[in-house]
Amino acid sequence: MEFRTIVDIPKPPFTIEPCQRMLFVGSCFADSIGRRAQQEKFRAVVNPYGVMYNPVSILHTLQRLSPDVPPLVVLTLGTNHVYREKATGEIVDNCQKRPQNLFTEEILSADECADYLNHTVDLLQQHCPDVKVILTVSPIRYRKYGYHESQLSKATLLLAADRLVSSNAAVCYFPAYEIVLDELRDYRFYQPDMLHPSEQAVEYIWQRFGETFFSERTQAFLKEWKPIREALSHRPFNPDSDDYKTFLAATQEKARLLAQRYEGFEL
């Protein structure tokens, strides 16, 4: 018998290669997944201007970054709530701990979210016509909105994401939100705040991400890199001992040989 529901993820029309350049922009969940990509030696840039929770702020990041766009971009949507500064009328990316009365909170509709996401993808394609975009919705809930409002927010983002995927062949959807809700339906997969996914949950989502997008060559690289990564992260009792120096030299040599076979690999 099967005691959990498994999210079916269609195979995308592209694969991710070893040490590929990638850009992660979005919520703090993007930080978690982006750091895993960096650990596995993908040349990943993660939220270069800070965490961006809504589609407007994600667009602002890409406007600041262009034309330096890699072939693969991962956008993680957190909320459809935005804050508009009263003095300028502009939607801000971060209130910078200024008084709440300087801003008005607004809730974007699914159409508005889809429009901002379309602008983002159009901008990416202007600078990199072959860009591939992976769109995902963060599984992190927002207590400050109330749990019902948080669910409405996620539903709005899901609708917007679906519209974008349906209208643009360069965009595909990865169901991180659904994996947490359906496959990891247990509070043991959350941090103590009961809102953020635990390290184990993030690792599982990363595993499902790899199963979906990584090429066979990438899988082979990661299999070779794993023991080297673990050896390099080892903290010896006596780092000045001859045994450890010999062990470290042998590990670095393995890394050097790996770098000769995979372009873009750097320690």
C-alpha positions as CSV (number, residue, x, y, z in Angstrom):
1,M,0.0,0.0,0.0
2,E,1.0,3.6,-0.7
3,F,0.7,5.8,2.4
4,R,1.4,9.2,0.8
5,T,0.5,11.0,-2.4
6,I,3.3,11.6,-4.9
7,V,3.3,14.7,-7.0
8,D,3.6,13.9,-10.7
9,I,6.1,16.2,-12.4
10,P,6.2,16.2,-16.2
11,K,9.6,16.1,-17.8
12,P,10.6,19.6,-19.0
13,P,11.8,20.2,-22.6
14,F,15.3,21.0,-21.4
15,T,17.9,19.8,-18.9
16,I,20.4,21.4,-16.5
17,E,24.0,20.7,-17.2
18,P,27.0,20.5,-14.7
19,C,28.2,23.8,-13.4
20,Q,25.6,25.7,-15.4
21,R,25.1,29.4,-14.8
22,M,21.8,29.9,-12.9
23,L,20.0,32.8,-11.3
24,F,17.6,32.4,-8.4
25,V,15.3,35.3,-7.5
26,G,12.4,35.3,-5.1
27,S,11.4,34.5,-1.6
28,C,13.6,33.1,1.2
29,F,12.8,29.7,-0.3
30,A,14.8,30.7,-3.3
31,D,17.7,31.4,-1.0
32,S,17.5,27.8,0.4
33,I,17.4,26.1,-3.0
34,G,19.9,28.5,-4.5
35,R,22.4,27.7,-1.8
36,R,22.0,24.0,-2.5
37,A,22.8,24.8,-6.2
38,Q,26.0,26.6,-5.1
39,Q,27.0,23.7,-2.9
40,E,26.7,21.4,-6.0
41,K,29.0,23.7,-8.0
42,F,26.4,25.3,-10.2
43,R,27.4,28.8,-11.0
44,A,24.4,30.2,-9.2
45,V,23.6,33.8,-8.3
46,V,21.0,34.0,-5.5
47,N,18.9,37.1,-4.8
48,P,21.6,39.6,-5.6
49,Y,19.5,42.5,-4.3
50,G,18.0,40.6,-1.4
51,V,14.9,38.5,-0.9
52,M,12.0,39.4,-3.2
53,Y,8.6,38.1,-2.2
54,N,6.2,39.3,-4.9
55,P,6.1,39.5,-8.7
56,V,6.7,43.2,-8.8
57,S,9.9,43.0,-6.7
58,I,11.1,40.1,-8.8
59,L,10.6,42.2,-11.9
60,H,12.6,45.0,-10.2
61,T,15.5,42.7,-9.6
62,L,15.7,41.6,-13.2
63,Q,15.4,45.2,-14.4
64,R,18.5,46.0,-12.3
65,L,20.4,42.9,-13.5
66,S,19.8,43.0,-17.2
67,P,21.5,42.5,-19.6
68,D,23.5,40.0,-17.6
69,V,21.0,37.2,-17.9
70,P,22.1,33.5,-17.7
71,P,20.3,30.8,-19.8
72,L,18.4,29.5,-16.8
73,V,16.4,31.6,-14.3
74,V,14.4,30.2,-11.3
75,L,11.7,32.5,-10.0
76,T,10.1,31.7,-6.6
77,L,6.9,33.5,-5.8
78,G,6.1,34.1,-2.1
79,T,3.1,36.4,-1.9
80,N,0.8,38.7,-3.9
81,H,0.9,41.3,-1.2
82,V,2.8,44.5,-2.0
83,Y,3.6,47.8,-0.3
84,R,3.3,51.1,-2.0
85,E,5.2,54.1,-0.6
86,K,2.7,57.0,-0.1
87,A,5.3,59.7,-0.9
88,T,6.3,58.3,-4.3
89,G,3.4,56.1,-5.3
90,E,5.9,53.3,-6.1
91,I,5.8,49.7,-5.0
92,V,8.8,49.1,-2.9
93,D,10.9,45.9,-2.6
94,N,11.7,46.5,1.1
95,C,10.2,48.8,3.6
96,Q,13.7,49.0,5.3
97,K,12.1,49.0,8.7
98,R,10.5,52.4,8.2
99,P,7.2,53.2,9.9
100,Q,4.2,51.3,8.5
101,N,2.2,54.5,8.1
102,L,4.5,55.5,5.2
103,F,3.1,52.7,3.1
104,T,-0.2,51.3,1.9
105,E,-0.6,47.5,1.6
106,E,-2.2,46.2,-1.6
107,I,-3.2,42.8,-2.9
108,L,-2.5,41.9,-6.5
109,S,-5.0,40.0,-8.5
110,A,-4.1,36.9,-10.5
111,D,-4.2,39.0,-13.7
112,E,-1.9,41.6,-12.2
113,C,0.6,39.0,-11.0
114,A,0.5,37.3,-14.4
115,D,1.2,40.7,-16.1
116,Y,4.2,41.4,-14.0
117,L,5.5,37.9,-14.6
118,N,5.0,38.3,-18.3
119,H,7.0,41.6,-18.2
120,T,9.8,39.8,-16.4
121,V,10.0,37.0,-18.9
122,D,9.8,39.4,-21.8
123,L,12.7,41.3,-20.3
124,L,14.7,38.1,-19.9
125,Q,14.1,37.1,-23.5
126,Q,15.1,40.4,-24.8
127,H,18.6,39.9,-23.4
128,C,18.8,36.1,-23.8
129,P,16.4,34.8,-26.4
130,D,17.2,31.2,-25.4
131,V,16.5,31.7,-21.7
132,K,14.6,29.0,-19.8
133,V,12.5,30.0,-16.8
134,I,11.5,27.7,-13.9
135,L,8.6,29.1,-12.0
136,T,7.7,27.9,-8.5
137,V,5.6,29.0,-5.6
138,S,7.2,29.0,-2.1
139,P,5.7,26.6,0.4
140,I,6.3,29.0,3.2
141,R,3.1,30.3,4.8
142,Y,2.6,33.9,6.0
143,R,1.2,34.0,9.6
144,K,0.9,37.8,9.6
145,Y,-1.8,37.6,6.9
146,G,-3.8,34.9,8.7
147,Y,-3.7,31.3,7.4
148,H,-6.8,31.7,5.3
149,E,-5.5,34.8,3.6
150,S,-2.1,33.1,3.2
151,Q,-3.9,30.3,1.3
152,L,-5.7,32.8,-0.9
153,S,-2.4,34.5,-1.7
154,K,-0.8,31.2,-2.7
155,A,-3.9,30.3,-4.8
156,T,-3.5,33.7,-6.6
157,L,0.1,33.0,-7.4
158,L,-0.7,29.5,-8.6
159,L,-3.3,30.9,-11.0
160,A,-0.8,33.5,-12.3
161,A,1.9,30.9,-12.7
162,D,-0.4,28.6,-14.6
163,R,-1.3,31.4,-17.0
164,L,2.3,32.2,-17.7
165,V,3.3,28.6,-18.3
166,S,0.3,28.2,-20.6
167,S,1.2,31.2,-22.7
168,N,5.0,30.9,-22.9
169,A,6.9,27.8,-24.0
170,A,10.1,29.1,-22.3
171,V,8.5,28.8,-18.9
172,C,7.9,25.6,-16.9
173,Y,6.5,25.1,-13.4
174,F,8.1,23.2,-10.6
175,P,5.6,22.2,-7.8
176,A,7.6,22.9,-4.6
177,Y,4.4,24.1,-2.9
178,E,2.6,21.0,-3.8
179,I,5.4,18.7,-2.8
180,V,5.4,20.1,0.7
181,L,1.6,20.0,1.0
182,D,1.1,16.5,-0.5
183,E,4.3,14.5,-0.2
184,L,5.6,16.0,3.1
185,R,2.3,16.4,4.8
186,D,3.7,16.3,8.4
187,Y,4.9,19.0,10.8
188,R,8.2,17.1,11.3
189,F,9.2,18.5,7.9
190,Y,8.9,22.1,9.3
191,Q,11.3,24.3,11.3
192,P,10.2,25.0,14.9
193,D,8.2,28.0,13.7
194,M,5.9,25.5,11.9
195,L,6.0,27.7,8.8
196,H,9.3,27.2,7.1
197,P,10.4,23.9,5.6
198,S,13.1,22.1,7.6
199,E,16.5,21.3,6.1
200,Q,15.3,17.8,5.5
201,A,12.3,19.1,3.5
202,V,14.5,21.5,1.5
203,E,16.9,18.6,0.7
204,Y,13.9,16.4,-0.5
205,I,12.7,19.2,-2.7
206,W,16.2,19.7,-4.1
207,Q,16.3,15.9,-4.8
208,R,12.9,16.1,-6.7
209,F,14.2,19.2,-8.5
210,G,17.3,17.2,-9.7
211,E,15.2,14.3,-10.8
212,T,13.2,16.6,-12.9
213,F,15.8,18.8,-14.5
214,F,19.3,17.4,-14.2
215,S,20.8,15.7,-17.3
216,E,22.5,12.3,-17.0
217,R,25.8,14.1,-17.2
218,T,24.9,16.3,-14.3
219,Q,23.8,13.3,-12.3
220,A,27.2,11.6,-13.0
221,F,29.0,14.8,-12.0
222,L,27.1,15.1,-8.7
223,K,27.9,11.5,-7.9
224,E,31.6,12.2,-8.3
225,W,31.5,15.5,-6.6
226,K,29.6,14.3,-3.5
227,P,32.5,12.4,-1.7
228,I,34.9,15.3,-2.6
229,R,32.5,17.9,-1.2
230,E,32.0,15.9,2.0
231,A,35.7,15.4,2.4
232,L,36.4,19.1,1.9
233,S,33.8,20.0,4.5
234,H,35.2,17.6,7.1
235,R,36.5,19.4,10.2
236,P,39.5,17.4,11.6
237,F,40.4,17.1,15.2
238,N,44.0,18.1,14.4
239,P,44.3,20.1,11.1
240,D,48.0,20.3,11.5
241,S,48.6,16.5,11.5
242,D,50.4,14.8,8.7
243,D,47.6,12.4,8.1
244,Y,45.1,15.2,7.6
245,K,47.5,17.1,5.3
246,T,47.9,14.0,3.2
247,F,44.1,13.4,3.1
248,L,43.4,17.1,2.1
249,A,46.1,17.0,-0.7
250,A,44.5,13.8,-2.1
251,T,41.1,15.3,-2.0
252,Q,42.2,18.5,-3.7
253,E,43.9,16.4,-6.4
254,K,40.6,14.6,-7.0
255,A,38.9,18.0,-7.3
256,R,41.5,19.2,-9.7
257,L,41.0,16.2,-12.0
258,L,37.2,16.7,-11.8
259,A,37.7,20.3,-12.9
260,Q,39.6,19.2,-16.0
261,R,36.5,17.3,-17.2
262,Y,33.8,19.8,-16.4
263,E,33.9,23.3,-17.7
264,G,33.0,26.0,-15.2
265,F,34.0,23.9,-12.1
266,E,35.8,26.0,-9.5
267,L,36.7,25.2,-5.9
